[in-house]
Amino acid sequence: MSHGRDIGEAIIRPRLSIPGRIGLILLALFGLLPVYWLTSTAFMKKEAVFALDRPLFPVDPTLENFVGFFQNDALLQNLANSFIVSTGTAVLSVLVGGIMAYSLSKFRYSGRNAIMFMFLIGQLIPGALLLISLYLMLSSAGLLYTYTALIISFTTFTLPLVVFLLKGIIDGIPDDILEAAKVDGLSRIKTMFQIVFPLIVPGLITAAMFAFMRGWSDLLFALTLAGPDKQTLPAGLTQAFIREGTADWPALMAASLITSLPLAIIFILLQRYFVSGLASGAVKG
Amino acid sequence: MIALPAVLLFLVIAIYPLVSSIGTSLYDQSLLRPDRTFVGFDNYTAIFGEFMARLGTTLTFATLATIFPVLLGVALAVLLNARMRGRNILRGTLMLPWLLPGVVVSFLWAWIFNDSYGVLNHLLTMVGLPEVSLLGNPTGAMAAVVIAKTWHSFPWIMVVALSVLQTLPAEQLEAATIDGATRSQRFRYISFPHIVGPVALVATLEFIYNFGNFDTIFVMTGGGPGDSTTTLAVSLYQLAFGSYELGKASAMGVLWLILLAIISSAYLLLNRRLEKR
């Protein structure tokens, strides 16, 4: 029996031949060397990077690039903005998406499929296509250059994802529980907040973190709808980079690492969900 | 209906803008002036040539930036599916590029490709090869953004392909081996048909995302040199927020939208026909 399994295992997972190993090493180097270069540059002194005998590893490692980031008021403001906007996006997405998912999952009404289809397609519309109208709309609503503007526009992107994720989870809640709540005289809203949402807390957190990541990484909307004061880190860094060119690559790499850190932390926390989410093609950065 | 607020929000934020840009596209409207004048289809005739040129660039970028991550991701998945030590660690660390925000990926590759101080030229000189100035010439700039995008998205494809490989029908493969099928025959008749569907699906999604890509190109090349990497997304942004021509930019957006509608209905139609067979 175990012998048969070994044969199966060997067929499905053969050992790598020598050319296979070389191929794997080369591809892995392409994947990993840039990460090394990002990290090591962030710990290099600016003078070392521009010296004639540039080193390939931080000979004399320094934290000055990270210290510089936290001494720069504009960058700190960007960082704070990123946290505020991404958190707001996460909260709004989960609240609206949760209601939406509950409705799509547990109620039958006409137009239900149309709504699902709309969300599916909505996920594929490029941000650039919405840009001008969104700008004009927010401008006439007096919301341009506010946190609200960014939170609302990011939520457009995150909503389909959050709805599909939560709908899948709510589908798994047995109808009996909801029936019982109805018999006990709970209104639909109360059932949702007191029964359904508490049951799916892990799902809500996962969805919130996905939404957070999406808001954290966006460039296009932040660049156009945030104005100078409310800009998030990606937009702030990009504008500085394009305006001044770059004299200071180590500082930019340090700032890049800081920008990436929250996403890395979330990834570690959510690893399990990510792989299945990625695999189903539902999630894309 | 309990979901009404959510549907309304989505309609207002995502669907209404698409419709309202048709209105804007018929006016001479600028961010610099409060008033606007009706000009009918003038904006369309003015930007049509530019639209076609940008479409070509966009298709080039989207196609290349889909093919390479798919090849790389599938190759890595097949190799990582083998029995070896350190497999899980390697798989985990190879997810790193996907984790980085697009802007960070763009900064990183702009730094690697930097003419005077970039590590690529450093390495080339070390092994005695001539330096290259990728971002300085049209073909090189396109190659540079494609490489950066490839690096950013291969992990996604890799994970999808790996998860598919893990669901390969073990019994079929075993039976085929016992019946004397060679390794390449097993791949061709069992593994390949199994993998091709999911990979085609992620490739399609990847193409759609690449078609609308903004950050990689905007940060690395700003659409240049000249207009060699100006895709539709970058062009629309520049028209609206660089030259403040909202009317013309909207016209470009509407043409893009029409194209998107045609492609997606063709896709749906094709899909339906294939399903019927």
HADDOCK unambig.tbl for C-alpha pairs under 7 A between the chains (distance, minus, plus):
assign (segid A and resid 8 and name CA) (segid B and resid 170 and name CA) 6.25 0.50 0.50
assign (segid A and resid 8 and name CA) (segid B and resid 174 and name CA) 5.82 0.50 0.50
assign (segid A and resid 12 and name CA) (segid B and resid 170 and name CA) 6.83 0.50 0.50
assign (segid A and resid 13 and name CA) (segid B and resid 81 and name CA) 5.92 0.50 0.50
assign (segid A and resid 13 and name CA) (segid B and resid 82 and name CA) 4.59 0.50 0.50
assign (segid A and resid 13 and name CA) (segid B and resid 83 and name CA) 5.62 0.50 0.50
assign (segid A and resid 14 and name CA) (segid B and resid 82 and name CA) 5.25 0.50 0.50
assign (segid A and resid 14 and name CA) (segid B and resid 83 and name CA) 6.13 0.50 0.50
assign (segid A and resid 15 and name CA) (segid B and resid 82 and name CA) 5.36 0.50 0.50
assign (segid A and resid 15 and name CA) (segid B and resid 83 and name CA) 5.14 0.50 0.50
assign (segid A and resid 15 and name CA) (segid B and resid 84 and name CA) 6.91 0.50 0.50
assign (segid A and resid 16 and name CA) (segid B and resid 82 and name CA) 6.05 0.50 0.50
assign (segid A and resid 20 and name CA) (segid B and resid 79 and name CA) 6.79 0.50 0.50
assign (segid A and resid 24 and name CA) (segid B and resid 76 and name CA) 6.75 0.50 0.50
assign (segid A and resid 24 and name CA) (segid B and resid 79 and name CA) 6.31 0.50 0.50
assign (segid A and resid 31 and name CA) (segid B and resid 94 and name CA) 6.12 0.50 0.50
assign (segid A and resid 31 and name CA) (segid B and resid 151 and name CA) 6.65 0.50 0.50
assign (segid A and resid 32 and name CA) (segid B and resid 94 and name CA) 6.71 0.50 0.50
assign (segid A and resid 38 and name CA) (segid B and resid 108 and name CA) 6.29 0.50 0.50
assign (segid A and resid 50 and name CA) (segid B and resid 117 and name CA) 6.62 0.50 0.50
assign (segid A and resid 96 and name CA) (segid B and resid 6 and name CA) 5.57 0.50 0.50
assign (segid A and resid 99 and name CA) (segid B and resid 3 and name CA) 6.11 0.50 0.50
assign (segid A and resid 100 and name CA) (segid B and resid 3 and name CA) 4.96 0.50 0.50
assign (segid A and resid 100 and name CA) (segid B and resid 6 and name CA) 6.03 0.50 0.50
assign (segid A and resid 103 and name CA) (segid B and resid 2 and name CA) 6.31 0.50 0.50
assign (segid A and resid 103 and name CA) (segid B and resid 3 and name CA) 5.73 0.50 0.50
assign (segid A and resid 124 and name CA) (segid B and resid 208 and name CA) 6.89 0.50 0.50
assign (segid A and resid 126 and name CA) (segid B and resid 212 and name CA) 4.98 0.50 0.50
assign (segid A and resid 128 and name CA) (segid B and resid 233 and name CA) 5.55 0.50 0.50
assign (segid A and resid 129 and name CA) (segid B and resid 253 and name CA) 5.61 0.50 0.50
assign (segid A and resid 130 and name CA) (segid B and resid 14 and name CA) 6.96 0.50 0.50
assign (segid A and resid 130 and name CA) (segid B and resid 17 and name CA) 5.70 0.50 0.50
assign (segid A and resid 130 and name CA) (segid B and resid 18 and name CA) 6.24 0.50 0.50
assign (segid A and resid 132 and name CA) (segid B and resid 246 and name CA) 7.00 0.50 0.50
assign (segid A and resid 133 and name CA) (segid B and resid 17 and name CA) 4.80 0.50 0.50
assign (segid A and resid 133 and name CA) (segid B and resid 20 and name CA) 6.50 0.50 0.50
assign (segid A and resid 133 and name CA) (segid B and resid 21 and name CA) 5.89 0.50 0.50
assign (segid A and resid 134 and name CA) (segid B and resid 17 and name CA) 6.10 0.50 0.50
assign (segid A and resid 156 and name CA) (segid B and resid 10 and name CA) 6.39 0.50 0.50
assign (segid A and resid 156 and name CA) (segid B and resid 13 and name CA) 6.41 0.50 0.50
assign (segid A and resid 156 and name CA) (segid B and resid 14 and name CA) 6.36 0.50 0.50
assign (segid A and resid 217 and name CA) (segid B and resid 101 and name CA) 4.94 0.50 0.50
assign (segid A and resid 217 and name CA) (segid B and resid 102 and name CA) 6.79 0.50 0.50
assign (segid A and resid 219 and name CA) (segid B and resid 215 and name CA) 6.34 0.50 0.50
assign (segid A and resid 220 and name CA) (segid B and resid 214 and name CA) 6.99 0.50 0.50
assign (segid A and resid 234 and name CA) (segid B and resid 103 and name CA) 6.02 0.50 0.50
assign (segid A and resid 238 and name CA) (segid B and resid 219 and name CA) 6.65 0.50 0.50
assign (segid A and resid 256 and name CA) (segid B and resid 104 and name CA) 5.38 0.50 0.50
assign (segid A and resid 260 and name CA) (segid B and resid 100 and name CA) 5.56 0.50 0.50
assign (segid A and resid 260 and name CA) (segid B and resid 101 and name CA) 6.52 0.50 0.50
assign (segid A and resid 263 and name CA) (segid B and resid 99 and name CA) 6.58 0.50 0.50
assign (segid A and resid 264 and name CA) (segid B and resid 99 and name CA) 6.57 0.50 0.50
assign (segid A and resid 278 and name CA) (segid B and resid 156 and name CA) 6.61 0.50 0.50
assign (segid A and resid 278 and name CA) (segid B and resid 160 and name CA) 6.69 0.50 0.50
assign (segid A and resid 279 and name CA) (segid B and resid 159 and name CA) 6.33 0.50 0.50
assign (segid A and resid 279 and name CA) (segid B and resid 160 and name CA) 4.45 0.50 0.50
assign (segid A and resid 279 and name CA) (segid B and resid 163 and name CA) 6.61 0.50 0.50
assign (segid A and resid 281 and name CA) (segid B and resid 202 and name CA) 6.52 0.50 0.50
